[in-house]
Amino acid sequence: MKTFAFITFGCKVNQYESQALRERYTKKGLSEVVPEQGADLFVINTCTVTESASSEAQRTVRRLARRFPFSQITVTGCAADTHASEFLGLPGVRHVVPHHEKQGICDDPRLRPADSAPSIFDLEISRFDQHTRAFLKVEDGCDLNCSFCIIPRVRGTAVSRPMEAAVEEAKRLAGNGYREIVLTGVHLGSYGKDLEGRSMLADLVERLLGVSGLDRVRLSSLEANELCDPLIALMAAEPRFCPHLHLPLQSGDDAVLRAMRRRYNSGQYVAACERVAERVEDPSFTADVIVGFPGETDAQFENTMDVCRRVGFSRVHIFPYSRRRGTDAAGMRDLPGRVKKERLRRLEGLAAELTDAYARRFLGREVDVLVEAEGGYTERYLRAHVPGARNTIVRARVERIEHGEIIGTPA
């Protein structure tokens, strides 16, 4: 029996798509192995959000080719579009499959009906290997066209998955024992805008909360200006809808936000968080922030630090600006690396303080923890360590906080 192994870089959407592809390979009679063991076929699902992500994937291909010279390597994912020629020139690479052809990677194109066009939602899952929480992809593509981002040029415009198909997949996952589902997409807030009847994200969440056996629904990411009243009301009323919102900030300075072509200003962002906090108890806000965007001044960076303090994020994902060929920002004058590193260091320090401060709100209180292999997560996406069997939700009393993580005992 032939063997295969997956190595996945990047976002939750990529992780979902790798899971769907591995299920297809298994159905075709191949056996999955861990990459370190070596395989007849390696599939590298790449990311191109930053230059370092693309470079890391290329280093991985070279390493596999040296260790396993008789293996075949297939490269797909977003960097397969932006760096196709580089990957094709690497040893061991037999195929480079663009993103829009990813769903047919396991199929023989000669057997496909001439009038059938594969859909990005042909990929489906029934489980999520090595994960306790299952990701559910309900949207692909993005219409925002931020000046620093190459993804819309790779994944195209926003497309929504039909609601019934998403609900049926949630039922399969819940039936296979998954207690929490994380809704994911490239631009999740655009969900439903292209569907007949214009179903909204809140409608989908409400349907999923009716799935038997499902204890939690969480959103992966949402634009602050897409926080609608029905979504906030549902979060306030339904404890199974996790009170955690990942709202990409990118910058806390209005001039930088305009240069990034973001569709909000800093005041609107803070106001959106305040609207949630007025109705939802101790909501958890996490964010992405880019430091060192072209032209960012010291004062503008300080504005970002100030917004982070005002919101009180429970976690901040920080990225030094990475020039992407093909984006409008690529033509702007980049900042020196030492400036980016210093701003990264300072914001990382603040982020650790904010995480610790938010976690300390729960000292002496009870939280629900979905236990994973090592530790787990509360409903507000705080990392937690409590005793319990994997894939169980344990009610725990918070005894202490260590480095922003909860240490608790069963209540």
N, C-alpha and C positions, 0 to 999 in steps of 0.2 A: 504493500500500500504506500502510495506517495505521501510525503509529508509537506506541511506548509507552516509558516510562521508569520505573524504580523508584528510590525513595529509602527506605532502610531505617534505622530507629533501633533501638537496644537489643541484645538478647541474641542468642546463637547460634541459638536456636530461631526467632527472627524472621528471621534471615538465611537459615536453611534454608527457611522457608516462602516467603520472597520468591523464592528460587531455583526452588522448585516452581511457583509462580505464573507466573514469567517463562517457564518451559518450556511451560506451558499456553498462554500468549498466543502464543508462537512457533508452536506447533502449529496455532493457529487462523489463521495467516497474517499476524500482525502482526510488525513489525520493531522490534527494540529499538534505542534510541539512548541516548547519554549525556544526562543531564538538562540539562546546560548548552546542548545543541543545540536544546532545545525538542522537544515531542512532542504528538501528538494527545491522548494519554492519559497522565496521571501517576498512579502508584499510590504512596501514602505509607503505608508500613507502620510504625506508631507504637509507642512504648513508654510505659508509665505508671508505671515503677518509682519515678521521682522527679517532682516537679512541674516541674522544669526540663526533663525529657525531653518532657513533654507540651507545654510552652510552646515549646520549640525546634521541634517539629513544626508548631505553629500558625504560627510565624514563617516556616517554610519554605513553607507553603501560601500565605501572603500574598505572599511574594517571587515565587513561581511565577505567581500570578495577575496580578501587576503586569507581569512580563516577558513572559508568554505568555497574554494575555487571552482567546484563542480556544481554549485547551486545556481539556479536561475533567480534573477532579481527583477521584480516588477515595481515600478515607481508610479504612484498615482497621487492624488491630492492637489492642493492649490499650487504648490511649487512645481508640479509637473507641467503646469501651464506657463508659469513665469520663468522657469529655468530648464525647459525641456532639453535644449541642446547640451547644457552642462551635464545633465543626468545621462543622456544618451552616450556621452563620451566616456563614461565611467566603466571600469571593468565589471563584468558580471551582469550588467543591465541588459535584459532582453527586450523589455517593453516599457515605454513611458506612456501612461494612459491619462489623458486630460480629465479634468474634473467632470465635465458633462458626459463623459463616456464611462465613468467609474462604475455605474450600476450594471454595465454589461461586461465587467472585467472577467467574470467566470463563464461567460457564454461564448459559444462559437457563432460568430456573426453570420456564417453561412447557413445556419439553421433558423435565423430570425426572419419572419415574414417580411416581404419587401415593403409593405405598407405600414409596418409598425415602427414607431419611434419610441425608444426607451424613455421612461420618465424618471426624474430624480426621486420620486416617491415609490418606484418599484422596489426599493430597498426596504425591508421590514425585518423586525427582530422579534424573538420570543423569549429571549433571556439577555443577560448582560454579564458576560463572563468576567470573573475576578472583581466584580462590583456588588455591593449590597444595594446601593441606590441605582435605579435604572434611568437612563436618559431616553427621552422620547422626542424625536425630531418631528416638528410640525411645520417648519418653514425653512426655506432656503433662499439665498440671494439677498440683495440689499439695494435700496433706492437712494440712500443718503449721499453717497459720493463725497465723503469727507476728503479733504485735500491730501491727507497723509496716508490714506488707505487704498490698497490695491485690490482688496477682496471683491468689490462689485464688478471689477473687470474680469475676474476669474469666475465667480459664481453667478453673475448676471443679476437681473432684476428680481425683486421679491416675489416668491410664489408660495402659496399656502397649501398645506395638506388638507384634504377634505376631512371635516370633523368626524364623520362616522368611521373613517379609516383610523384616525388617531384614537378614538374611543375603543375600537376593537383591539388595537394593539395594546392599549392600557389594560384591557381585560385579560389578554394573554399573559402579560407581565405579572399582573396581580395574581392570576391563577397559578403562575409558576413561583409564587412566594415573595415577590418584590413588594415591600411595604411602602416605599417612597419612589415617586416618579418625578424627574426633573424635566420640565418642558424646555426644549432647546431649539434654537434656530439662529441663523446669521443675523437677522433683524426681527427678533421675536415680536416686537411691538407692532409690526405691520401685519400680523396674522389676521386673516379674514378679509382684508381689503379687496382681494381679487376673487373671493368666493361669492357664489350666488346667495343673495340675502345678506351679504356683508356680515357674516358671523364675527363677533369680536372675541378677543382673547379671554375676556371675563366669561363669555358663554361657554367656551371650551373648558375652562377651569371648573365651572359649575357642573358640566357634564361629567368630568373626570371624578369629581368628588362623589358622584353617585355610583362609582365602580366598586363592587363588593370586594373587600379584602385590602383596599388601598387606604393606607393611614395618613399619607402625606402627599401633597402636591406642592412642588416648588418651581419657581421661575428661574431660568438660568441668567437672563440679562434683559434689561428693559431700558429704553431711553427715558430720561426724567420727564420730558415733555409729552410722553405717551401714557403717563399715569392717569387713568380716567377714574371718575367717581365710582362706576360699577365695580371696578377692580379693587379699589380701596375698601368699598363697603363690604365686598365679599371677604376680604382678608380680615376685616374687623369682626365679622359675624361668624366666620367658619374657622375653628381652631386647627382643622386639618390642612388649611391653606397656610403654608409656613410664612410667618411674619418676617420674612427676609427678602430684601430687594437688592439686586446687583444693578446699580445705576452708573454706567460709565460717565465719569466726570471729564477726564482728559486734561482739563486745565480749569483753574479757578479765576482766570483773568479774561475779561470780556474781549479785549483786542485779540488775544491769542485764540479764543474760541471762534471769533469771526474768521481769522486766518485759517483755522482748521475746517471751516465751513460746518461747524456744529450748529444745531437748530435751537439753541437756548442760550441764555446768558447766565452768569453766576447767580444773580438774584433769583431767576426763575428756577434754577436747580435747587437752591436752598429752600425756596418756597414750596417746591414739590415734596421735599422731604418733610417739611413742617406739616403739610396737609396730611401726610400719612401718620405722623406722630400724634396728631390731634385725635385720631380715631383708632389707632392700633397701639396696643400696650407694648412699650419697649421694642419698637421695630428695629431690626438689624439692617443697616445700610452698608453695603460693600461697593467698591468702585475700582475702575481702572484710571490711572493717571499717567500721562506722558510728561516726562521732564526733558527740558532742553529742546523744545520745538524751535525751529529756525526763527531767530529774532527775539526769542524770549529773554527779557531783561531780568535783572535781580529783583526789581520791584514786582514784576509780573509773576515770578516764581513765588514771592512772598504772598501774593494774592491767593495762589493755589494752596499754600500752607494754611492760610487763614480760613478758606472755605472748608478744608478738611477738619479743622478744629471746630468750626461752627456746626457742621453736620454730626461730628462725633462718630466717624466710621468704625465699624467693628473689624474691618479688614480693608487694606488698600493694596491692589496689585499695581506695581510701579514698573514702568518701562522707560528706559532712555530712548529718545527719539531715534528711529532707524529709517534712513533714507530708502525709499522704495522706487525703483525705476518704473516709470509710467504714471506716477502720481504728480499732481500739480506742485506739491510741496518739495518734490525732488529738485526743482529749479530754484528753490530758495537757499540762501546762504546758511550752511550748517554751523552749529556752535562747536567750539573745541571740545574734545572728549573729556578733558579734565573738568570742564564746567558741568557737563552732564553727570560725571561721576560724583562730584561734590553735592550737586542737587539731589541725586539719587540717594546718597548717604544720609543727607539731612531729612529727606522725606521718609526714608525707611525708619529712622529713629522716631519721628513723630508717629508714624503708623503703628509701631510697636507700642508706644504709649497709649494711643487711642484704643487699640485692641484690648490692652490690659484694663483700661478704665471702663470700657463697655462690659467686659467679662465680670468685673467686680460689682456691677449692679446686681448680680445674681447670687452673691455670697449669702448663704443661709436660706436661699429659696430653693424650690423644687423645679427641675427641668426634665424634659423627656429626651432621652438619648437613643438614637438608632445605633446599636452596637455593630461595629465593623470588625475587621480582622485585628486591627490595633487601634483602640480607641473608638470614637464615633463622633456623631454630630448632633447637637441639639436642634430643635425646630428653628432656632434663630441662627443656625450655621456657626455656632461656637464649637470648636474642637473640645471634646470631653473624654475623660477616662473614668469609666465606671465598670465594675464587674458585671458580666452578663453573657449570655449565649449570643453568638453572631446572628444577625438579622432579627433580633428582638428589640422592642422599644422598652427601655427601662426608665421608670420614674426614679429620679435620683435627687438627693439633697446635695447642694454645692457646699463642699467643706473648705476648699481653698482654691486659689488661682495661681498657676505657675506659668510664667511666660505667656500670658494671655489664654491659657488653656484651663478648662475646668477639671478639677479633681473632685469626684463625688462618691457617695455611697447610696445603695438602693434605699428609697424612702419607705 
